[in-house]
Amino acid sequence: MHHSGFQAKRLIQLALPVLIAQITQTMMGFIDTVMAGRVSAVDMAAVAIGTSLWLPAILFVQGLLMAFTPIFAHHHGAGNQTAIQPLIFQAAYIAIIGALGVMLFLGASSFIFSLMQLEPALERLTLGYVDAILWGAPAFVLYQVLRGCSEGISYTLPTMVIGFVGLAVNIPANYIFIYGHFGMPAMGGAGCGVATALVFWAMFIAMALYMNFHKKFAELAPFKHFHRPQPATIWAMTKLGMPIAMALFFEVSLFAIIALLLAPLGANVVASHQIALNFSAIVFMLPLSVGIAVSIRIGYYLGRDRADISAMVARVGLGLSLSLALCTAIVTVLFRFDIAELYNRDPQVVALAGSLMLMAALYQLSDSIQVVAAGALRGYKDTRSAFYITLVSYWAIGMSLGYTLAYTDWLVPAMGVHGFWTGLIAGLTTAALLFAIRLKHIQKRGIEAQLLQSPQDAHQA
């Protein structure tokens, strides 16, 4: 049962619910933007600015917690269920400390907004949004802990189910708090923050109930015993998660800063850039889901001391992800102008976004390799390399080359927005190469260790 066809099928079974959950999350962001936009452009802008502050902060904590999933998978593979339950509590302590940090940071955001010199109405709405959404932080991160545990035991279905719960709460909550129904004041864009915080609490409570009552978790009994904080475990896990958190932060901040640097080139350029980027982000969910599935399966097989199968899972995952990327790249190239028109009807914006989509098609290929290889390395508990690779690829190469090509005549005449996209492609391609080399190295070590351990088992494999 360990041939590559079986592995591909298992990866797809694991990745599909994760993909659907990612799509529901994106849908929520889209619905927020549209429903706030119905009030006014200022309300829409408040949601956008508030999100750009909230997302990097909360994703940082999510990155810290991503290290837990392969470890849960490792214990699951080793048939060591009793080790998982105390770890859930340690992850929860990290999550709560992280959430408090996010709440303090967002609570002080009025200082950041005063530096940005926003117009008073926009500043008031944005502050309202941020002050509301920060109450959702504890629920968001605790939900991530439970989700990581469920995915760790190779059960990704709840992630999808709870995604739909979130979507089901999001629309009526937005309706009530943005437009002011059922005796609630009409809060406009700020109401989005209240609705989103409520969605996070609904998702966390639903997931906790699911895990408490579903027979799949009976053996695990996640909430049966209470565990006190173990500082040594918390410190070790934070050390493992920190490079992932930093790598996520490098990626998110890179895109945020490019958008700011493009602002002087005018609204059309920024709009075209956002269109190409937003579409790339949607497509990116495919390889991202495969990457998550790969990290779970590798953790599982390492728990069973099968480094050879772990290596095969990584190969199958990369093949799967690349084939998906080839399909999406072809679709992107063929329909680039039609896709751009869905976002904006301005012919100048469509023409520019169309040319950026060609570059986005190239970027999808590198992206699909780097995200799956990074997922595989998480499965191998090798998180530190991600920190160095993303720092070098995105910032030392992507950003510096992008800026040089966009704004200077040093290499070629200034290319504007296309310069940044060339930098992005160069950065992602570097990341894909470095991740692949690192993965090869780690796998070789693992298989050599397996052969040394048990020559006779390896022959039977």
N, C-alpha and C positions, 0 to 999 in steps of 0.2 A: 504493500500500500504506500510505498514511499517514492513512487516514480513522480516525474515532474508534472504529469497531467493531474494527478491527485492533488499535488501541492497547489497548482494553479487554481483548481476548483475550490479548495479550502480558503485560499487567499481571497477569491472573489466573494465567497460566502461571508467572510469576515468583513471585507471592505465595503460591500454594498450597503448594509445598514449604516455604517459610518458615513458613507457618501450622502445618503438620504438625510441623515442628521445634519451634515454640513449645509446641505441645500436648504433645509428648513431654517437654519440659523441665518443664512444669507437672505432668505425670503423675509425674515423678521426685520433685518436692517433695511431692506427695500421698502417694506410696508411702512416702517417708521418714517423714512424719508418722504414717501409719497403723501402719507396722511398729514405730516407736519407741513409739507409743501402746499397742501390744500388751504392752509390758513394764510401763509404768506411766505415769500422768499426768505425773509428774516428768520422765521421759525425754522425753516429748512436749514439755513446756515447755522443756527444755534445747535441743532442736532448734530450737524457735521463737525463743528468745532468741538463740541462737548465730547463727541465720540473719539476725536483724534487725541484727546487727552486721556479719556477713560481706557481706550483699547490698549495702548502700549503698557499702561500700568497693570491692568488685569492680566494681560497676556504674559507679562513677566512672571506673575505668580503661577499661571497655568503651566509655563515652561518648567518651573521648579517641580511641579507635580507630575510632569510627563515622564520623569525618570522612574516613577513607581510602577507604571503599567508592565514593562518588561520584567520587573522583579516579581510582581504578582504572577506573571506568566511562567517565570522560572520555577517558582514554588509549586504552581499548578502542574507543570510538566514533571516535576520531581515527586508528585503525589503527596506534597507536604502542605496540605490545606491548613493545618493548625498554625503555620507561620504567617498566613495571610492576615488573619483577623487582628492581631496586635498591630500589624503594620498599617492597617486602615486608620487606626487611631493616631499613630505617629504622623501619617500623612495629613490627617485632619488638623493636628496641632500646627503643622507647617502652614497649612491653608489659612487657618484663622489668624496666625501672626501676619502672614502676607496680606490678608484682607484688611486687617487693621492698618497696616502700612499704607495700602491703597486709599483707605478712607481718610487717613490723615493728610495724605498728599492731595487728594481731591478737595478736602476741606479747606486747604490753603490755596486753592486754585484762583481765588480772586486776585491774588498777588500776580499770578502769571497773566491773567486777562488784563490787568492794569498796564502791564508791560506791552501787551499786544495793541493797546489803544483802539479797542473796538468801539463802534458807536454805542451810546448808552442803552438803546433798546435791545440791541443784539447781546450786549454784555449781560444785561439783566436776565434775558431768556436763557443764555448759555449757562449762567450761574445757577439758575433754577433747575436746568436739566441735570447739571453735574451734582448739585446738592441732593437731588432725588435719587439719581442712579447709584450713588455711592452706598446707599442702604442695601442695595442688592449684592454688594461685593461678597459678604460672607456666604450667602446662598450660592452664588456662582462658583466659588472655589470649592465649597464642600460638595456641590454637585459633581465637579470635576474629579474629586477623590473617589466618589462612589462609581462614577462612570469608568474611571481607570481600573477599579477593582473588577467590575463586571467584564470589561474588555480583556482584562488580564486573565480571566478564566475562560477566554475564547468565546465569550457570550456577548455579541455586539448588538443584539436585537433591542434591548432596553434603550440604548442610545437613540435608536430611531424612534421608538414609541414615545419616549419623553420629548423628543424633538417636536413631535406633533402636538403634545400637551402644551408645549411652549407657544406654538403657533396658535393654538386654540384659545389661549389666554390673551395673547398679544393683541389681537384685533379688537375684541370688545374693550379691553383695558385702555388701548389707545383712544377708542371712540369716546369712552367716558371721560378720560382726563385731558385729552387734547381739546375736544369740542365742548366739554362741560355738560354731561348728561347725568340723570339720576341725582340731582341736587349737588353735584360736584362743580367747582368753579372751572370755567374754560381756561386751561393753562397754556394752550398753544404748544409750541415745541417743548416747553418744560414738562408738559404732561407726558411726553414720550419717556422721559426719565423715570417718572413714577410707574408707568406701565411696564417698562423694561425691568425695573427692580421687582415688581410683582411677578413678572414672568419667571425670573430667576428663582424666587422663593417657591413658586408653583412647581418648577422643574425639580428642585432639590427635594421638596416634600414628596412629590410623586415617585422619585427614584428611591428614596428611603423606604417608602411603603412597599414598592415593588420588590426591593431586595429583602425586606422583612418577611413578606408573605409568600413569595414565589418559591416553588419547590427546588428550582435550580440552585438557590442559595442556601438550602436547608443545611447541607453539610458544612458550609462556610460559617453560618450563623453570625453575620457581620456585627449585629448589635447585642449579642448574647452577654458578653463580659465587657466590663469597662476596663480600659488600660490607662494607667497614668503616663504622663510624658516621660520618655526615656531620652535624656539629653544626648547620649552617645549616638543613638539611632537617628535622632532628628538632625544632628550635626552631619553624620555620614551621608544621609539622604539629601541634605541641603547641598553638600559638596558635589554630589552626583547630579543634582538638578540644576545647580547654578549655571554651568556652561550652556545647558539647553535654553535656560531663561535668557542668558546674555545673547545667544545666537538668535533667538526669536526677536529680541529687542533690536539687535543690529539690523535685522531684515526690515522690521516695521519702521524703525526710525529712518532707514535709508530712503524708503518710499515717501515718507512724510517730508523729509528734507528736500528731495528732488522736486516735489510739488511746490514747495516754498521758493526754491531757486528758479523755478520756471515762471513764477508770478510776473517778473518784469517783462516777459515776452508777450504778455497780453492774455486776455480771457480765452480767446479761441485756442491758443496753444495749450493752456491749462486744461480746457475742456477736452481737447483731443487726447491729451496725455491721460486724463482720468478715464476716458472711454476705453482706450486700449488697455489700461491697467485694470479696470474693473472687469472687463471681459477675461483678461488673463487670470484674474483672481478666481473667477467662476470655473474656468477650465482647470485651474490648479487643484481644485478639490479632488479630481480623479486621481492624480498621482499621490496626493496627500493621503487619501484613504488607503491606497495600496501600501504606502509607507508605514502607516499605523498598523495595518494587518501584518506586514513583514516583521515589524518590531515585536509584535505579539507572538508570532509563530517561531521566530528565532529564540526568543526568551524561553518558550515552551520546550523546544528541542534541546536547548542547552541544559535545561533542567533534567532532561532525560539522558544527558551525556552523549548527545548525537551531533557532534560538530559537523559531520559530513552532511547530514540532512539540513542543518542550519544554513550551510553554504549553498545547498541546492535551493532552499527557500529564497535566499537573496537573489540568486541567478534568475529564478522564475519570476520573482517580483520585478526585477529590473526589465526583463523581457516584456512582461505584461504592461508595465508602465510606459515603456518606449513605444510599444505597438499602439497603445491608446493615444500617446502623444502624436504619433504619425497621423492618426485619423483626425485628431482635433486640429493639427497644424494644416492639413489639407482643407478641412472645412473653413478654417480661419482665412486661408489665402483665397479660396473661391468666393466666399461670401463676405469679404471684409467690409465692403461699402454698405451692404444690406444690414450688417450687424451694427455698424456705426450709426446708420439712420434710425435704428431703434432707440438710440439714446438722444440724438440731436438731429434736427432737420437742416441746420445751417450748412450750405454747400461747402464753405471753406473748412468748417470743422470736420465734415464728413470726409473731405479729400485728405486732410492732414491725418485724421484718425485712421483712414484706410491705409496710408503709407506706414503708419506706426504698427498697424496690425500685421503687416508683412514681417516686421521685425519681431512682433510678439509670437509669430508662428515659429521662428527660429528659436526663440527663447523658451518655448514650451518643451522642446527636445532636451535642452540642458536641464531645465527645471525638473523634468520627470526623472532624470537620472539622479540629480543631487538630493531630491526629497526622499527617494526610496533608499538610496545609499545611506543617508543620514538616519533614516528609520531603522535600517539594518544595524548600524553602529550603536544606536540606542539599545537594541536587543542584546548586543554584545557588552552592554554596560560601558561602552567606550564613548563617554560624552565630552571629554575634554577636547578631543580633536575637533569637534563641531565648533567649539568656541574659536579656536585658532583659524580653522578653515573659513568660517564665515567672516571673521574680522579681516583676514587677508583678501578674500575674494570680493566681498561686497564693498568694503571701505577702501583698502589700499589699492585695489585694481578697479572695481566697478565705479566707485565714486570719483576717484582722482582722474581716471581716464574719461569718464562721462563729463566731468566739469571742464577738463582741458579741451575736449572736442566741441562741447556746447558753446563755450564762451571765449576761447582763445584761438589765435591763428598759429600756435606753435607747431602743430602737426599738419593740419589742413585748415582751410578757411573755416571760421566758426560755423558749426552745424546746427546750433540751436537745439531744439528738443530731440532731434535724431542723434545728437551727440550723447545725450544721457542714455538713450536706448541702446546705442552701441556699447556704452560702458556697462549697462545692465547685462547685455548678452555676454560680454567678455567676462564679467564677474561671475555670472551663473555657470558659464562653461568651465571657468577655473575651479569653481566649487565642485562641479560634477566630476572633473578629473581628479582633484585632490581627494574627494570622498571615495571614489572608486579605488584609488591607489591604497588609501588607508584601509579600506574594507578588505582588499586582497591580502594585505599584510596580516590583519587580525585573523582572517579565516585560516591562513596558512599556519599560523601559530596554534589555533584551536585544533586543527586536524592533526598536526604533528603531536600535540599533547594527547589527543585521543588514541593515536597509534601507539604512543609510548605506554599509555595506561593499559591497553588491552588489545594486543595484536590479534588474538583469536576472534574477538568480537568484531573487529574491523573487517575480517575476512567474511564473516557471516553477513555483514551489512549488504 
